[in-house]
Amino acid sequence: MKILDQPEESAPPGSAISYAGLIEKIEILRSTLRWSSKLERPEIEKLLRQASSLRDEVMQLSHKERFVQAAGAEPKRVDQTPGARRQGLLERSFIFEGTFGDNPKLLEALEIAEKAAPTDLPVLIDGESGTGKELMAKVIHANGSRGDKPYISVNCGAIPDNLLESELFGHKKGAFTGASNDRKGKFESAHTGTIFLDEIGELPLTGQVKLLRVLEAHEIQRVGSDELIAVDTRIVAATNRNLRRFCEEGRFREDLFYRLSVIHLTLPPLRERRDEIPLLLAYFGDEAAATLKRRPVRMSPRLRDFLKNYDYPGNIRELRNVIYRLACLAADTADLEHLPLDIRPKSALSSAMNDAQAPGGGSIVATSLSEAKRTASDEAERAFLERGLQEVGGTVAELARRFEMNRSHLQMLLKKHGLHSKDFRAAAAQRDKEA
């Protein structure tokens, strides 16, 4: 998804004091030009900088005045239907390209973002992986007074602990082995703009202390330097972790959590926003076609039905990747066979083989070699998972550790085969009781 450029509207009448100050500065600039018979290059450059600064002040004041007016005139949303709330967001000057439906939780998050964007308050966005947290951060940046200033994204979970301070705050030449030059950090690069701290829950405690100081003092110190550098940076952070629980467990500083979560919004998972799925299928279908330089792929009815009802543990990111896969692998029409193996539903023939045997005690025979391979693979996979669940007494976390698998991926496989861990836990409890 992209951020749209939207034309500026004319500023309505606003604060007399604010505008009086701007008018005074403009008159000083005009007087300088009027009474100067000749200007040298340094003076011209100084006047240009002053004019540019005035323009920025006018634009910021205009944006804030529009926001104040819109907030003051905004009707109460208590009686609004989700459709009306959605339409209201689209009709206001809220810059957001893409698709979203009528889910009340999502609309609430968008409305919070709309109100928070013109301010400089820190924002904390949480939600499952793939729900669009970075997109929301870009939306907040684009709708704020810093929209034309730098936007710097940092993945806190991808920075080694020993390089964290250098990455965020920069370093001086010779500060450590390999520091061959002075280097600006991410906060300096984001000066006057927005810094997006993704996966903030993965930040080690030492990094949390240093980040807290930046939030409190608005200044940083490069590694190996005694000089304090003032930074004016708006912070937007995101996490798929439960930071409140992390605070209780001592894994995240409580004072930092409250500093970051002045504005706190949550993005619901895609399985709770099913009305968006048809919109996203069309949106990403067109996007994939443009990227691959081909016509949008058609979907068979059974594939479309599956995609509408699938739970998407990877949320919007997973849906997008599936659509790109379909667009790449299918010729004209995509079907279930073009889905990834780990989410592909069992065919009717495979299901029948689970429940019935052919006359005479023989198994039903597949109609093709590929069908036979898929059937055998599914049967072996299901038997393997069943045996594992029995051995661990239905404890999914233990099974994931034993198989060295990602827990969410294991849950997805269990769902694919209709296996419920609670059934195995109950059976284990019954065996223990009988013993």
Stockholm file with secondary structure:
# STOCKHOLM 1.0

chainA/1-435         MKILDQPEESAPPGSAISYAGLIEKIEILRSTLRWSSKLERPEIEKLLRQASSLRDEVMQLSHKERFVQAAGAEPKRVDQTPGARRQGLLERSFIFEGTFGDNPKLLEALEIAEKAAPTDLPVLIDGESGTGKELMAKVIHANGSRGDKPYISVNCGAIPDNLLESELFGHKKGAFTGASNDRKGKFESAHTGTIFLDEIGELPLTGQVKLLRVLEAHEIQRVGSDELIAVDTRIVAATNRNLRRFCEEGRFREDLFYRLSVIHLTLPPLRERRDEIPLLLAYFGDEAAATLKRRPVRMSPRLRDFLKNYDYPGNIRELRNVIYRLACLAADTADLEHLPLDIRPKSALSSAMNDAQAPGGGSIVATSLSEAKRTASDEAERAFLERGLQEVGGTVAELARRFEMNRSHLQMLLKKHGLHSKDFRAAAAQRDKEA
#=GR chainA/1-435 SS CCCCCCCCCCCCSCCHHHHHHHHHHHHHHHHHHHHCSCCCHHHHHHHHHHHHHHHHHHHHHHHHHHHHHHHHHCCCCTTCCHHHHHHHHHHTTCCCCSCCCCCHHHHHHHHHHHHHTTSCCCEEEECSTTSSHHHHHHHHHHTSTTTTSCEEEEEGGGSCGGGHHHHHHCBCTTSSTTCCSCBCCHHHHTTTSEEEEETGGGSCHHHHHHHHHHHHHSEEECBTCCCEEECCCEEEEEESSCHHHHHHTTSSCHHHHHHHTSEEEECCCGGGCGGGHHHHHHHHHHHHHHHHTSCCCEECHHHHHHHHHCCCTTHHHHHHHHHHHHHHHCSSEECGGGSCTTTCCCCHHHHHHHHCCCGGGCCCCCSSHHHHHHHHHHHHHHHHHHHHHHHTTTCHHHHHHHHTCCHHHHHHHHHHTTCCHHHHHHHHHHHHHHC
#=GC SS_cons         CCCCCCCCCCCCSCCHHHHHHHHHHHHHHHHHHHHCSCCCHHHHHHHHHHHHHHHHHHHHHHHHHHHHHHHHHCCCCTTCCHHHHHHHHHHTTCCCCSCCCCCHHHHHHHHHHHHHTTSCCCEEEECSTTSSHHHHHHHHHHTSTTTTSCEEEEEGGGSCGGGHHHHHHCBCTTSSTTCCSCBCCHHHHTTTSEEEEETGGGSCHHHHHHHHHHHHHSEEECBTCCCEEECCCEEEEEESSCHHHHHHTTSSCHHHHHHHTSEEEECCCGGGCGGGHHHHHHHHHHHHHHHHTSCCCEECHHHHHHHHHCCCTTHHHHHHHHHHHHHHHCSSEECGGGSCTTTCCCCHHHHHHHHCCCGGGCCCCCSSHHHHHHHHHHHHHHHHHHHHHHHTTTCHHHHHHHHTCCHHHHHHHHHHTTCCHHHHHHHHHHHHHHC
//
